[in-house]
Every structure is written in structure tokens, then in C-alpha cells.
Amino acid sequence: MKYPKLISGGIHNDTRGTVKFMNDFDMSEVKRCYQITNSHIGSTRGWQGHKIEQKWFYVTHGVFKLYLVKIDSWSNPSSDLKVFEYYMNGNHPEVLYVPEGYANLIQMLSENAQLLVYSSLTLEDAKNDQIRFPLNEWNFKKNIIE
């Protein structure tokens, strides 16, 4: 079984400016990429699950919290699944890998936050692998950073 994991990056500063990097992020399975900017602080997107799609999340600016649950049954998931929390800040480059079989919820915690999402499926294939669950399906903490 695959598990979510954080892939650490780094920052290099010199007189020319700053370079953020994630040299250990293997992008060989990535088929597409898109950016999310929510409408207001505290807004959420989710719960959305994927049976076969893998995702990688990278915060380019601001702060997000990502919540994950490993789905035990796609037709009738348990309401008491463990919720995993990942706090991600654009000032600390890292990529969150989410394997197939998980549902995610994304919450924007700071103004103008931006999140890049990489997917292992084409848009056409991904349309057939989206399972949405009610926002209140699993408990998560609503946090806001002003």
C-alpha cells in the first residue's frame, strides 16, 4: 500500500535573488498541472476522492492546510476515518504526494494563497475518477491565519 508523504525542497538565496527547488520530486508520472486560488480565507474544496489518480500538491504562495482520509469503501465509507492534516507554507518548499485511494480537502489559510496541483491522469481520464463526499463527512479543523 502507498502512503502520503512530504517531499522536502529547499531555498537558495544569493545576490541575484531566490530559487526554490524540489529536486527529489520525480515528475515522471505527472500528466497535467493546474493552480488553485480560493476566493477567500478559510474557504475549502473537498472532499474529493480518487480510486486511481495520484496527486502532488505544492504551495507557491501563502498557506494551505490539506486534509486526507484513506477511503475504506467507495460506496459507503466509514464516518470515523482518521483525518491526516498537512500544513503547507509557500515559504517552505515541499510537495505533498497523495497516492490513489484517498480523499482530500483543501483549505486556504492566508490571503492570495496559491496551490499547484499535479495529477497522474489526463483531464479526460480524471473526469471518470472523481468521487465527491459531503463537506461534513469527516471532521477537520477550520483554521484561519490573518
Stockholm file with secondary structure:
# STOCKHOLM 1.0

chainA/1-146         MKYPKLISGGIHNDTRGTVKFMNDFDMSEVKRCYQITNSHIGSTRGWQGHKIEQKWFYVTHGVFKLYLVKIDSWSNPSSDLKVFEYYMNGNHPEVLYVPEGYANLIQMLSENAQLLVYSSLTLEDAKNDQIRFPLNEWNFKKNIIE
#=GR chainA/1-146 SS CCCCEEEECEEEEETTEEEEECTTCCCTTCCEEEEECCSSTTCEEEEEECSSCCEEEEEEESEEEEEEEECSCSSSCCTTCCCEEEEEETTSCEEEEECTTEEEEEEECSTTCEEEEEESSCHHHHGGGCEECCTTSSCCCCCCCC
#=GC SS_cons         CCCCEEEECEEEEETTEEEEECTTCCCTTCCEEEEECCSSTTCEEEEEECSSCCEEEEEEESEEEEEEEECSCSSSCCTTCCCEEEEEETTSCEEEEECTTEEEEEEECSTTCEEEEEESSCHHHHGGGCEECCTTSSCCCCCCCC
//
